[in-house]
């Protein structure tokens, strides 16, 4: 595909809870992703998953067309087909993709990450990148090779402890060390990353800087993404509860949770309604 191809819009979408359900269902969304591509839209996953996880899901999600772009590890990096990024910071020979590092690589943060892991507390604190298989599966909710793909983190370390108090202590320690912290069931720690920041880098440093953007997300971790796009769509949880509530007031709410809610949004985009 010529690198000068200009999509009608960039559809920047979270995966878990947005394009796919939390138990992995995708419904008809692979079909709708390919339909959008045929109509000139470019679907870009924006996810906490690693690039290896996204590539493993690529075909099943209907993202196996060129050009391919993914924002991974909650904005840690942007990966793309060669020729799409005007100022890539590197090329991954194994994956065959250019990339822009938005966050600081974990290898540069290793002393700080190890200091977080050494936070004194009553229970053991695990690092996902170094966790034994059973713990990695428990942390990610994935099995076998899928858990291994989730461990291939480059920009955001993930911590977990059986003790909630231990995780809170580790979060405070990470903040004291000047690291970026996002807390939930797991503790995400890195530096300089962020979904909105990665989206801005993509728009500024791709071959289509003036293309309008649509953002789709479902939780508070997606709110910065939803505030950085032209059109924002919130996917509700089961029961209609909204976890994502961006500061803007002009966002749209899908009528159903994932994956059906994403299919509804795709149909509106295809019809030119949204």
Secondary structure, DSSP 8 states (H G I E B T S, - for coil): --TT---SEEEEE-TBTTTB-TTS--TTHHHHHHHHHHTTEEEEEE-SS-HHHHHHHTTTTT--SSS-EEEEGGGTEEEEETTSBTT-SEEETTTTEEEEE-S--HHHHHHHHHHHHT---SS-EEEGGG--HHHHHHHHT--HHHHHHHT--SSEEEEEES-HHHHHHHHHHHHHTT-EEEESSSEEEESS--HHHHHHHHHHTBS-TT-EEEEEE-SGGGHHHHHSSSEEEE---TTS------S-S--EE-SS-TTHHHHHHHHHHHHT--
